[in-house]
Structure formats: C-alpha cells, structure tokens
Amino acid sequence: MTTNEFSKSDIKRLLSALEKVRSNVSKIIIGQEQVVSEMLTGLIAGGHCLIEGVPGLGKTLLVRSLAQALQLKFGRIQFTPDLMPSDIIGTEVIEEDLQTGKKSFRFNPGPVFANLLLADEINRTPPKTQAALLQAMQERSVTYSSKTHTLDPPFFVLATQNPLEQSGTYELPEAQLDRFLLHIEIDYPEEVQELNILEETTGGERPEVNAEMEGGQILELQTVARQIHVSSSIFDYINRLVRSTRPQVSSVKNIVDCVKWGAGPRGGQSLVLAAKAKALIEGRLSVTREDVRDMALPVLRHRLLLNFHAQAEQVRVGDIIEELLQSIPGPEENLGS
C-alpha cells in the first residue's frame, strides 16, 4: 500500500488500534500517561527510546507490556558488567554434517534479532559492550565475521537506565546517546496514583495485556507519519532551535555558559519526526509549533553535553531547554501575529 492509498478511514482505524494499545499498557502501568505517550510517539516516529528512572518505577514492566500489546517478537538483554558484545549480536557455532562429516560455521543470532528489544539497565555495562548496539540502531542490521544480517522491520530498541549517580553505572557515549530518538524520564507517581498501585497490584488477580496491533500496522502508521505536513516556517523554527543549542553560535545565555556541545543535524531530524508522530497520534495532518515545543525536551535533553561549570553548579538540562524555548521566537511571532 502506497502512502497516497491511505484514506481517512484507514488512518482512523490505525489510530484506534494504537489507542487500544495505550489503554492496555495503562492497565498495567498506573499514573505514567506522559511516559506512555512519549514511547508511542517514538514508536510511530520509527526511533529508539531511552527511559531513565530510579529502580522500582516499572520501566521493565512498561516495555514488556508494550511488546505484548503490539504483538511483536520480543527480545531482552539484561546488561551487566561482564556482558560481551557476542551476547547481544550472536556468535558463530561449529556444525558437523552427519552424512559427510564436513564441519562448517553457522551464525547463531543473538537477542538483538527481534522487533522490540529491551536493553535493560543499559548503563550497567562498559561502553565497549554498549557499542555493540550502534550498527543495529542506526542501520537496522548486524555485521559479524564480514557478513551483514538484516534485522526484520519494525525494529526498536527501548533501553532503560538508572541515574548515573547510582553505583555500578557507566555513562553512555555521546555516539550511543545520539542514536536514541527520545530520552524519556520516568518519575515517582503522584500520591493518589501510588495508592492505586498498591491496591491494584498486590491482590490475587492481575490485568492481562491484549495484543491490539501487529508489525504491519506499525509500519503503516510510520509511513503515514512521514507524510504529515510541515510548513516552511516550522522547519525554520526547528532549525533555529537546534542550531541555538550550540554555544559557538547561540544567543541563549545558559547555553553559552553551560553547554560544551549542542545537538547535531540528527537532533533536528529527530525533532521533525517526533513532532510529525505526535500530530498524527492526535489526529492532525499538520505539525504545529506546540508539537515542536512538546517534543523538544525528550528529543534534545540527551544531545546537550554540559561543561564543567554547569556540572559544578548543578544546572539542569531541562531548565536550559526551557530557556531555549522561551528565547527562540516561534513562526507566529516571526509573522507578526
């Protein structure tokens, strides 16, 4: 089916199925509506998500529930300090032909060969092992022993990590971070929500997650999302936002004072795609300035490398991005409206 063949009823059907996915996940994960929304946005935008939060907030359960609701082949890697790259991508094993006695090598795929890969506590393994995911995340393929193996679409990495202040963690390299479309932060639930969690998760019955979508439908939504309209003024706004994260050319005070490196062109691409996906999920066929502003934080927060001054003063990346959004005029202001 080509893009032009998607009718309004097709889009409505796909969005209805996506809403059922959201509803099913929300039965399991209570009080994290924004986190679920951002994950679904990343999914439709075709990107990977990094989910950060302290232990015990349900990060792993959230990803597993999403995989069940999407009816995708699920893979999980528990990252530990002794994990090896071959534990992720796979390895070659020797096979012997019983008739001829001839021996040969056969590639045994690792857990990365899935549609939805949970990289659990990704920052608990050294950068060398983290880097084993780089090619898979960028090119949707894995090279082993000079042979390239293509990963079946759709392919997503949903990685969880604990805050870096926690013991036994390794900072993700900038090249690894930049492969994630969104960096989603999950925080403690509100008091009423936490009470609901206690009441609903400690009894004898647990809600079941129903499979509401399949891989083909996700690929269709991704195709539609790519065709969401973006005006030239919105493109210009995104470009100015991303370029203003770079201290060498920025006029934003906190960025000049506190940022060592800003977002690159991939950050701009990610912001466009995330804004398109958000507009589609909300039933709109055109991106607004508010779509861009809403997605700026999860898209940019992991793409700003703070300098020593910012770290010493405990400056928050979120505050810097908020100042950026306040300082850079949107397309309406430029048009004099």
N, C-alpha and C positions, 0 to 999 in steps of 0.2 A: 504494500500500500504506500503510495507516494504521499508527500505532505499535502498536496492540493486535494487529495481524496478524503481527507478528514473533514467530516461535516460537523456542525454544531452538536448534533445528537451523538456522534462518535466521541467528541471531546467531553460532553456531559456524562456519557457512560463511563469513560475512563476516570473522570474526576470523582464520580460516585463510588467507584471501586476503591479509589485512593482514600476517600473519606471513611470507608468501612475499615480500611487498614488502620487509619488513625484511631478509630473507635475501638478496635480490638486491642491495639497496643495500650490505649488509655485504661483498659480494664485491668491491665497488669501493672502499669506504671502510673501511680496516682500523683497528681499535682505537678507534672513536668510538661505542661502543654507546649510551652515555647520550645523546649528541647526537642520534643517530638516533631513540632512544626519545622524546625530548622533541619532536622535529619531528613524529613520528607522532601524539603526543598533541595538539599544536597543530592538526594536520590534522583529527583527529576532533572536536576541540572547536569547529572552524569558525573558527579565528582565524589571524592572521598571525604570523610569527616573524621576529625579528631575530637574526642569527647573527654573533657578533663573535669575531674572532681575527686574529692576525698573518698576513701574506701567506704562502702556501705550505703551508697546512694542509688544503687541499682543500675549501674552503667552496663554491666554484662547482661543482666536480665533484659534491659531495654533492647539491646542489639539482638539477642536471641528471640525475643518476642516479635521484633520487626521481621526477622527472617522467616518465622513461622507464618506470619500474616501475608508475606509476599510469595510464599511457595517457591523459594529459591534454594538451590544447592548451597548448604551452609558449611563453612569451614571455620575452625577456631584454632588459634595458636596462643598458648599461654607463654608469654615472654618471660624468660628467666635469665639470670646472668650467664648460665652455661649453655644457652641455646645457640645452635650453629646455623649458618645460612642454609645448609642442606636440610635442616629440619623444617624449613619454610618452603623452599622451591622443589625439593626432592633430590633423589640421587640415582645413580646407576647401579643395577644389580646384575650379577652374572647368571645367565640361564644356560642350561645344557639341553640340547636336543636329544631326547632319549633314543631316537632311531639312528641318528648319525654320530652322536657323541660330540658334535661340534658345540663349542661354547661361544656365547655372544653376550654383549651388554644390552640391557633393556632399561630404559628410563622409567623410574618409579615416581610418579608425580607426588608432590607434597601437598599440604593443605591449602596452598595458595590457589590450587586449581578448583575454585569454587565460584559461585556467583556473588555471594556475600561472605566476605572474610572478616571475622572478628579477630583483630590483633589486640589481645587483652594485655593491658599494662605494658604497652609498647616501650615505655621508657625505663623498664627494668632490665633491659638487655643492652650490651655495649653497641656503639654506633656501627661497628663492622657488621653485626647481625641485622640491625635495623636497615642497613643499606641493601639488604637482600630484597627488600620490597620496592626499591626505587624503579626498576625497569617495569615491574608488574603494574605499578600505579600509573606510570606515565605512558607506557606503550601497550598495556594490556597483553603482554607476552613475557615469557621467561626464556632465557638462553642458558643452556647447560651443555658443556662439552661441545661448543661451537654449533650447536643445533638450537634453533629458536622454536619454542612451543607457544602457540597462540591460546590465550585464555578465552573461554566461551563468554559471549556477552549475555546479559549485562554483568559487569564486574565492578564491585565496590569493596573498598577497604573501610571498615568502621573501626577505628582504633580508640582504645581507652588509655588514659594515662592518669597517674596520681600527680599532685602538685610537686614541683621539683624540690620543695623544702623537705619532703619526706625522705627518709633514709633509704639507701639502696636504689636510687634512681639515676638515670643518665639523661642529660639534656639532648633532645633531638637535634641533629644537624640542620642548618638552615635549608639545605637542599631537600631534606626529607620533609620538613615542615611545609615548604612551598608546594609540595605535591598534594597537600590537602586543600580541597576547595574551601571548607569551613572548619573553624576551630570553635567548638561548642562547649560552653561552660555549664556544668550542672551543679546547682547549689542545693542547700538544705531546703526541704519543703516548708511551707507555712505551717503554723501550729495546728490548724483545723485539718489540713491535708495529712499531716503526720499522725494525727489521731485516727483518721480514716485508714491509714496504712496499718496501724496496729490492730484495728478492729477487723479489717477485711483480709489480712494475710496470715493470721495466726489461728484460724479455725480449721475445720476438717476438710472443707471444700475450697478448691482454688479455681478461678475462672479459666476457661480454655481459650486459646487463641485460634481463630478460624482462618484458614487460607482464603484470602479475598482477591489476590492478584497473582499473576504469573509473569515470568520474564518477558514474554512478548508484549504484554500490556505496558510494562515499564518502558520498554524500548519505544513503543508508540508515543507515550507521554513525553519521552525525551525528544523525539522528533518534533512533536508539536511545540515544545518549549523553545527549541532552537528557532522557530519561526515567529515567536512573539515579537511584535513590532517595538523597535527602539528608535525614538526620534533623534535627529542630529543634535538637538540641544541636550538630550540625556546622555548621548555618547560623549559630548563635550564635557558635561558635568562630571561624569565618571573619570574621564581622562584627567581633568583638573584635580579631582580628589586624590587619585593615585599618585600623580606627579608631586602633589603637595606633601606627600608623606616622606619625601626625600629632602634631607636637611640642606643639601647643596643648592636647591632651587626654591625651597619652601619659604613662605612668608608667615607661617604659623609659629609663634614663639616657642611653644613647648616642643615642637618637632625640631626646630633649630637647636634648642638647648639640650634635648634629651634623647634624640634618635640618632643612632650611628648609621644605620642603613634602613631605607624605606622599601616599599613594595615595588616589585618589577612589573613588566608588562603582563605576566601571568596573573598578577593580582587584579589588574584591570579586566582581563578576560573573565576571571572568576566572578568579579562583581557584576559584570553584564549577565553572565549565565545564571547566577543566583537570583538576580532581580527578575529575569525572564521567568524562571521557575516559580518564584513567589507570585508573580502576576497571574500565571496560569492556574496555580492552585487556588487562587482567589476568584477564578472565573473571568479574568480580564485578558484581553488580547493585546494589550499595550502596556509598556513599563512606565510607571510614574516616578517622580522624584522620591516619594515616600518609600517605594520599593527599594530604591538605591540606599536611602538612609537607613532603612530597617536592616539591610543585609551588610552594611559597611562594617559593623563591629565583628561579626563572625568571619567575614572574609579577610579583614585586614589585621586582626589582633595578633596573629602569629607571623605576620610578614613585616612587622616593625621590630628591628633589633635595637634595644635600648643601650645607651652608653653607660659608662661607669657612674657618671653624675646622677643619672636617673635611678640607677640601682641603689646608690647610696642614699638618695633622698626618698626612695620607695615610691617613685612616681608610677602610677598605674597606666597601662596601655589603654584601657577603656577611657580614662579621662583625656588622654591625648587625642584619641579618635573623636571623642565628643567635641573637643575644642576645634578639631579639624572640620567637623560638620557645621559648627557654628561660624567658622571663619570663611569657608568657601561658599560663595553665593550659588544658589541653585538656578536652573534655567528660567524660572518665573521672575526672579529678581533681575536677571540679565535682560529680560524682555520688557522690564519696566512695569510689570503687573503687580 
